[in-house]
Amino acid sequence: EMDRRYKLLEADGARNIMMYNDKRQSAESAEAKLPYLVIMIDEIGDLMLKNADDTERAITRLAQMARAVGMHMVIATQRPSVDVITGLIKANFPSRIAFSVASGGDSRVIIDRPGAEDLLGSGDMLFLSSDAAAPQRVQGCFVSEEDSREVVAHWRDQYEKQVEAGNLPAKPIGPWERSLQRRQFLADTDPMLEDVLKLVVDAGEASASLIQRRLGLGYPRAAR
């Protein structure tokens, strides 16, 4: 997606997403503006455990280049160790938040100093912005399990009422799901896709190096 956006900007002669979208402000413009995207990784430790090299390479490339085309990243982990938050990854995320951690060492991995081990939990945090010399202690929003269940129950109830009123189908299927149900989806893609899908399911992971090694494909085709 990042590479696709860069090609659009290059063809348009735009330096960044703001310049690209400004040209599409008028109602006469036939092309749609590019939306901003936020990529959230809830547990980077799991990805690093499965394939550290590919994960570090992909995250670093996105962190360095994606902002210009309207793509931003938020990564999180419950075990802030140096093998999870490597120096290369850390250098590309200058703004950081540390919640309560077990030790001063864990705190240093996140914000380069101790302190997070003394936090109280429940949203108590240290925020280090890219232009600050020291972190600031702030209170974040804390959502309990009970609050989460109430929100889910509310929206489930709203959906059921809309279905009963005939305003929504009982089982909505989006265009992506519909396309996956069609056999031409596989026919229109790489003939090796079915083999790759089976390999990924069996291996429990997906990476270009795995596909290269197991199926004997070149890197460009495996990465695509």
C-alpha positions in Angstrom: 0.0 0.0 0.0 2.8 2.4 0.8 4.5 1.7 -2.5 1.2 2.1 -4.4 0.7 5.5 -2.8 4.3 6.6 -3.7 3.6 5.7 -7.3 0.4 7.8 -7.2 2.3 10.7 -5.8 5.1 10.3 -8.3 2.6 10.3 -11.2 0.9 13.4 -9.8 4.1 15.3 -9.1 3.1 15.6 -5.4 5.7 15.6 -2.6 3.4 14.3 0.1 -0.2 13.3 0.8 -1.3 16.8 1.6 -0.2 18.1 -1.8 -1.9 15.1 -3.5 -5.2 15.6 -1.7 -5.2 19.4 -2.1 -5.4 18.9 -5.9 -8.6 16.9 -5.3 -10.5 19.4 -3.2 -12.8 20.6 -5.9 -16.1 18.8 -6.7 -15.0 18.5 -10.4 -12.1 16.3 -9.5 -12.8 12.7 -10.6 -10.1 11.2 -8.4 -10.7 10.5 -4.7 -8.4 11.8 -2.0 -6.2 9.3 -0.2 -7.3 8.5 3.3 -5.0 8.6 6.2 -4.2 5.2 7.7 -3.1 4.1 11.2 -1.4 0.8 11.4 -1.6 -0.7 14.8 0.4 -3.7 16.0 -0.9 -4.9 19.4 2.0 -7.2 20.2 5.1 -6.8 18.2 6.8 -9.4 20.4 4.8 -12.2 18.7 6.0 -11.1 15.3 9.6 -10.8 16.4 9.5 -14.2 17.8 8.3 -15.8 14.6 10.5 -13.8 12.2 12.6 -11.1 13.7 14.6 -10.1 10.6 11.6 -9.6 8.3 9.6 -7.9 11.0 12.3 -5.4 11.8 12.9 -4.7 8.2 9.2 -4.1 7.4 8.5 -2.0 10.4 11.6 0.1 9.9 10.8 0.7 6.3 7.3 1.8 7.1 8.4 4.0 10.0 10.9 5.8 7.8 8.8 6.3 4.7 5.1 5.8 5.2 4.4 9.1 7.0 4.7 11.1 3.8 1.9 9.1 2.2 -0.4 9.4 5.1 0.4 6.1 6.9 1.3 6.1 10.6 2.2 3.3 13.0 1.5 2.5 16.6 3.3 -0.6 18.0 2.9 -2.1 21.4 4.4 -4.9 23.5 4.0 -6.4 27.0 7.6 -7.4 27.2 9.9 -4.4 26.3 13.2 -6.2 25.9 16.0 -5.4 23.6 15.3 -8.4 21.4 11.8 -7.2 20.8 12.3 -3.4 20.6 15.6 -3.4 18.8 17.8 -0.4 18.4 16.8 0.1 14.8 13.1 -0.1 15.6 13.5 2.2 18.6 15.4 4.8 16.6 12.5 5.2 14.2 9.8 5.7 16.9 10.9 8.9 18.7 7.5 9.4 20.5 6.9 6.7 23.1 4.5 5.8 25.9 5.5 3.7 28.9 2.9 2.2 31.1 3.7 0.4 34.4 6.6 -2.1 33.9 8.3 -4.6 36.1 11.8 -3.1 36.3 13.9 -0.1 35.6 15.6 -2.0 32.8 12.2 -2.4 31.0 11.6 1.3 31.5 15.0 2.2 29.9 14.2 0.1 26.8 11.1 2.3 26.2 12.0 5.8 27.3 15.8 5.6 27.9 15.5 6.1 31.6 14.0 4.5 34.7 10.7 5.6 36.2 8.0 3.5 34.5 8.5 0.8 37.2 7.0 3.3 39.7 3.8 3.9 37.9 0.5 3.0 39.5 -1.2 1.2 36.6 -4.8 1.8 35.3 -3.7 4.3 32.7 -0.9 6.0 34.6 1.9 6.6 32.0 5.0 8.4 31.0 4.8 10.1 27.6 8.0 11.0 25.8 7.4 13.1 22.7 9.9 13.5 19.9 10.7 17.1 20.8 10.9 16.7 24.6 14.0 16.3 26.7 12.2 14.4 29.5 9.0 12.3 29.7 5.8 13.8 31.1 3.6 11.9 33.5 0.0 11.8 32.4 -3.2 9.9 33.0 -4.5 7.9 30.1 -8.0 6.6 29.5 -8.5 3.3 31.3 -11.3 1.0 30.1 -12.2 -1.8 32.4 -13.5 -5.2 31.2 -16.9 -4.3 32.4 -16.9 -1.1 30.3 -15.8 -3.1 27.3 -18.6 -5.6 27.7 -21.2 -2.9 28.1 -20.0 -1.2 24.9 -20.2 -4.5 22.9 -23.6 -5.3 24.4 -24.9 -1.8 23.4 -23.8 -2.1 19.8 -25.0 -5.7 19.5 -28.4 -4.5 20.7 -28.4 -1.6 18.2 -27.5 -4.0 15.4 -30.3 -6.4 16.3 -32.8 -3.6 16.4 -31.8 -2.5 12.9 -32.1 -6.0 11.6 -35.6 -6.4 13.1 -36.6 -3.1 11.6 -35.4 -4.3 8.2 -32.8 -1.6 7.8 -29.9 -4.1 7.7 -29.3 -7.6 6.4 -29.0 -10.3 9.0 -25.6 -11.4 7.7 -23.8 -8.5 5.9 -21.1 -9.6 3.5 -18.6 -7.0 2.4 -17.0 -6.8 -1.1 -13.8 -8.4 0.2 -15.6 -11.4 1.6 -17.6 -11.8 -1.6 -14.5 -11.7 -3.7 -12.9 -14.4 -1.6 -16.0 -16.6 -2.3 -15.6 -16.4 -6.0 -13.3 -18.8 -7.7 -12.1 -16.2 -10.2 -10.3 -14.6 -7.3 -7.7 -17.4 -7.4 -7.8 -17.5 -11.2 -6.9 -13.8 -11.5 -3.9 -14.1 -9.2 -0.6 -15.9 -9.2 -1.2 -19.6 -10.0 1.0 -20.5 -7.0 -1.4 -18.7 -4.6 -3.2 -21.8 -3.5 0.0 -23.5 -2.7 1.2 -20.5 -0.8 -2.0 -20.2 1.2 -1.7 -23.9 2.2 1.9 -23.4 3.2 1.1 -20.4 5.3 -1.7 -22.1 7.1 0.4 -25.2 7.8 3.4 -23.2 9.0 1.4 -20.7 11.1 3.4 -17.8 9.6 3.8 -15.8 6.4 7.0 -14.4 5.1 8.8 -14.0 1.8 11.8 -16.0 3.0 9.5 -18.9 4.0 7.8 -19.0 0.6 11.2 -18.8 -1.1 12.7 -21.6 0.9 9.7 -24.0 0.7 8.4 -23.4 -2.8 11.6 -22.4 -4.6 10.4 -19.0 -5.8 12.5 -15.9 -6.4 12.3 -13.1 -3.9 10.2 -10.6 -6.0 7.5 -13.2 -6.7 7.5 -14.5 -3.1 7.3 -11.0 -1.7 4.4 -10.1 -4.1 
